[in-house]
Amino acid sequence: MNGIVSGTIAVQYFGLQEWVDSETGLVALGDLIFGCGLPRWVIVRWVFNFINFIEKNRDAGIDEVAKEVKEVL
C-alpha cells in the first residue's frame, strides 16, 4: 500500500499524468509505482530476517552467534 501512495506522490510531483494516454506511458507509470514500493519492501524483509535470526539464536552463546555472523559475512 505504501508503494502505491509514494508512487502516486511521485506521479503528481513530476506531473506525469499525461503518460496515461499511451500504452508505453502506462507501463512506465506502473514501473514507477512498483519501484517506489521496493525500498519499503526491502526494509520489511530485513526486519523479518533479523527477527528470525534473533529467535533462532535466542539460547546460543555469544561465540556461536559471532561464528554464524562471520560465516555469513
Secondary structure, DSSP 8 states (H G I E B T S, - for coil): -HHHHHHHHHHHHHT-GGGGGSHHHHHHHHHHHHHHHHHHHHHHHHHHHHHHHHHHTTT--HHHHHHHHHHH-
